Amino acid sequence: MQQIQPIRVLIVDDHDMLREGLTTFLGAYPDLELVGEASSGAESIRQCQELKPDVVLMDLIMPEMGGVAAIQVIHQAQPNIRIIALSSFGDDDLIRAAMQAGATSYLLKNVSANHLAGAIRSTYSGLPTVSPEIASKMFSELGARSAQHTESLTLREIEVLDLIAGGMTNDEISMKLNLSKNTIKNHVSSILSKLGVGNRTQAANMAYRLRINP
């Protein structure tokens, strides 16, 4: 049986204790592997060039070169590297800047270990993920904003799209909402049609664009 390669992760934060905590966290998941650490935006760019990680956990508020600027440089030079923006703040301007710079996901630092692990896996697969606090605010506004771009989503479709962006499969959404798999499949098809996209990842990305670029 072929052994599955772990997801290679680079941690970027100017606080030693937070990097140590994230290092300990990664050690608890066999499918996640720490390949390097950086304490500044500039250092993260060099580390990405040398180590070529799969996913970067990027702090946004750092002295000198901040996380947003580093995300932009890394994304332009190595678009295959997925980046999760980590912040203590759910500020709209900061979210907008990070996502426009090239971050795939945005998480608050109070995220649980299991949610962070799931977010790393989803982000590695190209599926955007945000912290629940941000997602709730983001998707509560999505129905109104989507009307400016496409046919409005129903409240149930917004709820399903929220869970898609959280990395859930149709089966998991079915169990979460206590609805049949066929019902969830129909909701997903309707979401894709209304947003004018071809797959789940594009639907999640469209949701972010509607929120970030109204």
C-alpha positions in Angstrom: 0.0 0.0 0.0 1.4 3.4 -1.0 2.0 5.7 2.0 0.2 9.0 1.8 2.6 12.0 2.0 1.7 14.4 4.9 0.8 18.0 4.2 3.9 20.1 4.6 3.3 23.2 6.7 5.3 26.4 7.3 4.5 28.5 10.4 5.0 32.3 10.2 4.6 34.4 13.4 6.8 36.8 15.2 5.8 35.4 18.6 8.0 32.5 19.8 5.3 31.1 22.1 2.7 30.9 19.4 5.1 29.2 17.0 5.9 26.7 19.7 2.2 26.1 20.3 1.5 25.5 16.6 4.5 23.2 16.4 3.1 21.1 19.3 -0.3 21.1 17.6 1.1 19.9 14.3 2.8 17.0 16.0 -0.5 15.6 17.1 -1.7 15.0 13.5 0.3 12.4 11.5 -1.0 13.8 8.2 0.5 17.2 8.9 4.2 17.9 8.9 6.1 21.0 10.1 8.8 21.8 7.6 9.9 25.2 8.8 9.3 28.4 10.9 9.7 32.1 10.1 9.4 35.1 12.4 8.8 37.8 9.7 7.2 38.3 6.3 10.6 38.6 4.6 11.8 35.4 6.2 8.7 33.6 5.1 9.3 34.5 1.5 12.8 33.0 1.7 11.5 29.9 3.5 8.9 29.3 0.8 11.5 29.5 -1.9 13.8 27.0 -0.1 11.3 24.6 1.5 8.3 24.8 -0.9 5.7 24.0 1.7 2.2 22.9 0.8 0.4 25.3 3.2 1.6 28.4 5.1 0.1 29.6 8.4 0.7 33.3 8.1 0.4 35.8 10.9 -0.9 39.1 9.5 0.4 41.6 12.1 4.2 41.6 12.2 6.8 44.4 12.4 8.6 45.5 9.2 7.1 43.4 6.5 3.6 42.3 7.5 1.7 39.2 6.5 -0.4 40.7 3.8 2.6 41.9 1.9 4.3 38.5 2.3 1.2 36.7 1.1 1.1 38.8 -2.1 4.8 38.1 -2.9 4.5 34.3 -2.2 1.2 34.0 -4.1 2.6 35.7 -7.2 5.8 33.7 -7.2 4.5 30.4 -6.0 0.7 30.2 -6.6 0.6 26.5 -5.8 1.4 27.2 -2.2 -1.8 27.6 -0.2 -1.9 30.3 2.5 -4.0 30.5 5.6 -4.1 34.0 7.1 -4.0 33.9 10.9 -5.0 36.9 13.0 -6.4 38.0 16.3 -8.7 40.3 14.5 -11.8 39.8 12.3 -11.5 43.3 10.8 -13.2 43.6 7.4 -10.4 45.6 5.9 -7.8 43.1 7.1 -9.8 40.1 5.8 -10.3 41.9 2.4 -6.6 42.7 2.1 -5.4 39.2 3.0 -7.9 37.5 0.6 -7.1 39.9 -2.2 -3.4 39.4 -1.7 -3.8 35.6 -2.3 -4.7 33.9 1.0 -7.0 30.9 0.5 -8.4 30.9 4.1 -8.7 33.3 7.0 -8.8 32.0 10.6 -8.8 33.7 14.0 -6.1 32.6 16.4 -8.7 31.3 18.9 -9.5 28.5 16.5 -9.7 25.0 18.0 -7.0 22.5 17.1 -9.4 20.2 15.3 -10.8 23.1 13.3 -7.3 24.3 12.4 -6.3 20.8 11.3 -9.4 20.5 9.1 -8.8 24.0 7.7 -5.3 23.0 6.7 -6.6 19.9 4.9 -9.3 21.9 3.2 -7.0 24.7 2.2 -4.5 22.3 0.8 -7.3 20.9 -1.4 -8.1 24.5 -2.6 -11.3 24.9 -0.6 -11.4 28.3 1.3 -12.1 28.1 5.0 -12.8 30.8 7.6 -13.3 30.9 11.3 -17.0 30.4 12.4 -17.2 33.9 13.8 -16.2 35.4 10.4 -18.3 32.9 8.4 -21.5 33.8 10.3 -21.1 37.4 9.6 -20.0 36.8 6.0 -22.8 34.5 5.0 -25.5 36.4 6.8 -24.9 39.2 4.3 -24.5 36.9 1.3 -28.1 36.6 0.4 -28.6 40.3 0.0 -25.3 40.8 -1.8 -25.9 37.8 -4.1 -29.0 39.5 -5.4 -26.8 42.2 -6.9 -24.9 39.6 -8.9 -27.1 36.6 -9.4 -30.5 35.2 -8.4 -30.8 35.3 -4.5 -29.8 32.3 -2.5 -32.3 31.0 0.0 -31.5 30.9 3.7 -31.0 27.1 3.5 -28.7 27.5 0.5 -26.7 30.1 2.4 -26.4 27.7 5.3 -25.2 24.9 3.0 -22.7 27.2 1.3 -21.4 28.2 4.7 -20.7 24.5 5.5 -19.1 23.9 2.1 -16.7 26.8 2.8 -16.0 25.1 6.1 -14.7 22.0 4.3 -17.7 19.7 4.8 -18.6 17.0 2.2 -22.2 16.5 1.1 -22.5 13.5 3.5 -21.3 15.6 6.4 -23.6 18.4 5.6 -26.5 15.9 5.4 -25.7 14.7 8.9 -25.2 18.2 10.2 -28.5 19.5 8.9 -30.4 16.2 9.3 -31.4 16.3 5.7 -31.2 13.5 3.1 -28.1 13.3 0.9 -30.3 13.8 -2.2 -31.7 17.1 -0.7 -28.2 18.4 0.0 -27.1 17.4 -3.6 -30.1 19.4 -4.9 -29.1 22.4 -2.8 -25.5 22.3 -4.0 -26.7 22.1 -7.6 -29.0 25.1 -7.1 -26.1 27.1 -5.4 -23.8 26.4 -8.3 -26.5 27.4 -10.8 -27.4 30.6 -9.0 -23.8 31.7 -8.5 -22.9 30.7 -12.1 -20.0 28.4 -11.2 -19.0 24.9 -12.0 -17.9 23.3 -8.8 -17.9 23.6 -5.0 -14.5 25.4 -4.7 -15.6 28.0 -7.2 -18.8 28.5 -5.2 -16.9 29.1 -2.0 -14.6 31.5 -3.9 -17.6 33.4 -5.3 -19.0 33.7 -1.8 -15.8 35.4 -0.6 -15.8 37.7 -3.6 -19.3 38.8 -3.0 -18.4 39.5 0.7 -15.0 41.1 0.0 -15.8 43.0 -3.2 -19.5 44.1 -2.9 
